[in-house]
Amino acid sequence: MKLTYTAKSGKLKGLHHVPYKAKNGLFVVSKDRFSRNYIYVKTIEEAYQHLKAGLKIRMQYENKPASLIQLSSLQVEI
């Protein structure tokens, strides 16, 4: 499975973002931007299950700060 996001506005408009991996090597899903609410998962498939439940995933372009993106804004390739 592959998740990508293409920014629709701002300085990164048109650029493709990929899931962000935290320092511990895990993907981050959350309901909001506060780290106390982060859920760390090992695989994109696990992250996708959380996305279907209404959480968001942190996505990043190169070394720019990561953003929380909801499922409806992502391109999903199975």
C-alpha positions in Angstrom: 0.0 0.0 0.0 1.2 3.5 -0.8 -0.2 6.8 0.6 0.7 10.2 -1.0 -0.6 13.7 -0.7 -0.2 16.5 -3.2 -0.3 20.0 -1.6 -3.1 22.1 -3.1 -1.9 25.6 -1.9 1.0 27.4 -0.3 4.7 27.2 -1.0 4.6 23.4 -1.5 1.7 23.5 -3.9 1.9 20.6 -6.4 4.6 18.7 -4.4 4.1 15.1 -3.4 4.3 14.4 0.3 4.9 10.9 1.8 4.1 9.5 5.3 6.4 10.9 8.0 8.5 8.5 10.0 9.3 9.6 13.6 12.8 9.2 15.1 11.7 5.8 16.4 11.0 4.7 12.8 7.3 4.5 13.2 4.5 6.3 11.3 2.3 8.8 13.3 -1.5 9.1 13.2 -3.5 11.4 15.4 -6.8 13.2 15.9 -4.9 16.6 16.3 -1.5 18.1 16.3 -0.7 17.5 20.0 2.0 14.9 20.6 0.1 13.5 23.6 -2.5 12.2 21.2 0.0 10.6 18.7 -0.4 6.9 17.9 2.7 5.3 16.5 2.2 2.4 14.1 4.7 0.1 12.2 3.0 -0.2 8.8 1.1 1.9 6.4 -1.7 -0.7 6.5 -2.1 -0.1 10.3 -2.1 3.7 9.7 -4.8 3.2 7.0 -7.0 1.4 9.5 -6.7 4.5 11.8 -7.4 6.8 8.9 -10.6 4.9 8.1 -11.6 5.5 11.7 -11.3 9.3 11.3 -7.7 10.0 12.4 -5.1 11.8 10.3 -1.6 10.9 9.3 1.5 13.0 9.4 2.8 13.6 5.9 6.0 15.3 4.9 7.8 16.7 1.8 11.5 16.2 2.0 12.8 17.8 5.2 10.0 20.3 5.6 7.8 20.1 8.7 5.2 17.3 8.6 1.4 18.1 8.4 -1.6 16.1 9.5 -3.6 15.0 6.5 -7.0 13.3 6.5 -7.9 10.3 4.4 -10.1 12.2 1.9 -7.1 14.3 0.8 -4.8 11.4 0.2 -4.1 9.3 -2.9 -4.2 5.6 -1.9 -2.6 2.9 -4.0 -3.3 -0.7 -3.0 
